[in-house]
């Protein structure tokens, strides 16, 4: 019953512990980081509630706590706090320990345009599928915002995201049924492409990119405001 909760807390535990590292001191960003996470979480939780009520996806009660808010398990809501924190910690670890590990503007432009074309084409032919259409519509917006006003973030974020995908595939793999008898989170395949990376719907990768990029993007914007500067 506690598997979803344990996955959330397990994902958070090590990054949170190392946030107090004397050199990096990531915890000093806690105001802007948590503000960014909560704002993005609010959007994704509303999305989650709508999709759950419409049967786009749902949750196996054998693996989550019995407490729900607006139809969502508490564990699901914690997901939008624990996973973004753990993931962007990786991004900012790169910034601190490997400050020169950056893609060039030319490479960022190529990657962004390439995925805009791929995502846009896929979206055009799958407008009837809720998860694909809404997720990829947001991904188009995310990529455009990155291209127009977030290239400096993308220079590092593209690299960090590749590394983030490693724990993502492990955690999300378990949530979608890898290594366990039944999935914690089930998907209605009529509302997605039906393409799975192991047990993970291919759309989940774009979903993760959307969520994590916006947390980093907002965090950088907040850090630049006078309100959060020392």
FENJOTA-V751578 format. One record per helix or strand of 2 or more residues. SS is the DSSP state (h for helix, s for strand). FROM is the first residue (numbers start at 1). LEN is the number of residues. If there is no record, write none. Layout:
SS&FROM&LEN, SS&FROM&LEN
//
This chain:
h&3&16, h&26&28, s&57&3, s&68&2, s&72&2, h&74&24, h&105&20, h&130&20, h&151&25, s&185&3, h&189&3, s&196&2, s&200&2, h&203&21, h&226&3
//
